[in-house]
Amino acid sequence: MLKRLALYLALALTSTMAHAQAKLETIASMSIIGDFVRQIGGERVQVTTLVGAGGDTHTFQPAPQDARRMAQAKLVFINGLGLEGWLPRLVQSSGSKAKVITVSTGVQAIREAADGHSHGHDLDPHAWQDVANAKLYARNIREALSAADPDGASFYAARTEAYLAELDQLARDIKEGLAQIPADRRRVITSHDAFGYFAKAYGLNFVAPQGVSTEAEASSRDVARIIRQIRAEKIPAVFLENISDPRLMTQIARETNAKIGPRVFSDSLSDSSGAAPTYLDMMRHNLRAFTDALR
């Protein structure tokens, strides 16, 4: 009798420990969102990222192993705003029952193609480039994790508050850093139009030969227009993005004598050994790149 009781208690303890160590299985559509989920979820969450470091979410093509990963997840975190056009097909092919969380819910979206050209999206999906929106992403992630894992609600809340404080400091640093750039030098040329929210929030003027999606090829008219603008306005620097082919921007710089600034991160983080392994690192790296080249 005592032996059976001891065995029962041992099995119960093992089961309890295994349950305590089990992590909530989640999918993030791309590396930036994956980082947000890790910051809020901590050790209670297992995060699998579909479009990894250096990948382009606009042009991503899911592989069979992505469908298998999707089938195993309980939550799937996506940006939304038209970024993951491939997602419905992946969900259908995987047979996944996971709940899909759109982390940009509540964002005041910018409509794309203010120049009258269509580039494949109705809305600009790059909302994370405004830190105020990153805070909204974090809160949406906390709510989803807490609903799926009520026992961890206080844990997620504490991590969210700590992360929001870091984001508040980041926003202050961006504004202070950009204040050092003279008004007549606050113009930036980037590979594709990924910085509209950054421009609106922080007062830089961005121009790009491509639209908000890298799926669209820059037209010769767009390139010629930008070359004329750089020459006329004496725009000091052009910036290559980590996900874009550098040849177009190199051509523009060569024809205008504009300086090629440091590579910036728009739609993807770097790997752990790079300059931008987290969202906070990415935003600070871009800030340094812009201020160093434009001051």
Summary of the structure (lengths in Angstrom):
residues: 295
radius of gyration: 22.0
end to end distance: 80.3
largest distance: 91.5
contacts: 954
relative contact order: 0.12
helix: 52%
strand: 15%
